[in-house]
Amino acid sequence: DAGITQSPRHKVTETGTPVTLRCHQTENHRYMYWYRQDPGHGLRLIHYSYGVKDTDKGEVSDGYSVSRSKTEDFLLTLESATSSQTSVYFCAITGQGGTDTQYFGPGTRLTVL
Amino acid sequence: AQKVTQAQTEISVVEKEDVTLDCVYETRDTTYYLFWYKQPPSGELVFLIRRNSFDEQNEISGRYSWNFQKSTSSFNFTITASQVVDSAVYFCALSGSGYNFNKFYFGSGTKLNVKP
């Protein structure tokens, strides 16, 4: 199994509060991703990173920001959480070379009340 | 634009039946990659197969087989003699080249229910 952990695994928060989710990998892989999973939508890309301090937006990036100061960590921040951001969040990594297989972390279930 | 369509939202079969999950993709890239993932009720996402656009050979792995047809832009997944443990949501995904390099686009998933 790819060495990917996410923290926290579950979180309940209130509308308007900031939330940070952490993804940590031990594989030294260059590419890291954040997705959200909602019923009927599959997995939708929020942001991704192609190296330290190199990030780009995905298809549903509004309301989210990311940071990557180290190869192993990719943080997703909800500056002011809204109920529409209640979802399951998955982190993923891909390898160093060409398009490689994407491996996923265990997911974080976030509930915004 | 990259797009993956899994038109079957949910399928129910009885154990030992064969079942095919459909995946249709759209891309303008000449080099691209297709994937299948399984998400069991426990929630994790498990990689099943990766196929590149230059390799149209069908693949079989135990009870699983994949049929890649570029002419119809399809990458279908068949489970032979289904078992209750196959119950899961299955996702098809596409990644490309150029701007789409290492960007992954997922279908909405097909939920498979295998009844004993």
Chai-1 contact restraints between the chains, C-beta under 6 A:
chainA,res_idxA,chainB,res_idxB,connection_type,confidence,min_distance_angstrom,max_distance_angstrom,comment,restraint_id
A,Y31,B,N102,contact,1.0,0.0,6.0,A-B,restraint_1
A,G42,B,F106,contact,1.0,0.0,6.0,A-B,restraint_2
A,G42,B,G107,contact,1.0,0.0,6.0,A-B,restraint_3
A,G42,B,S108,contact,1.0,0.0,6.0,A-B,restraint_4
A,G42,B,G109,contact,1.0,0.0,6.0,A-B,restraint_5
A,L43,B,F106,contact,1.0,0.0,6.0,A-B,restraint_6
A,T94,B,N102,contact,1.0,0.0,6.0,A-B,restraint_7
A,T99,B,Y33,contact,1.0,0.0,6.0,A-B,restraint_8
A,T99,B,S95,contact,1.0,0.0,6.0,A-B,restraint_9
A,T99,B,N102,contact,1.0,0.0,6.0,A-B,restraint_10
A,T101,B,F47,contact,1.0,0.0,6.0,A-B,restraint_11
A,T101,B,R50,contact,1.0,0.0,6.0,A-B,restraint_12
A,Q102,B,F104,contact,1.0,0.0,6.0,A-B,restraint_13
A,F104,B,L45,contact,1.0,0.0,6.0,A-B,restraint_14
A,P106,B,E44,contact,1.0,0.0,6.0,A-B,restraint_15
A,G107,B,G43,contact,1.0,0.0,6.0,A-B,restraint_16
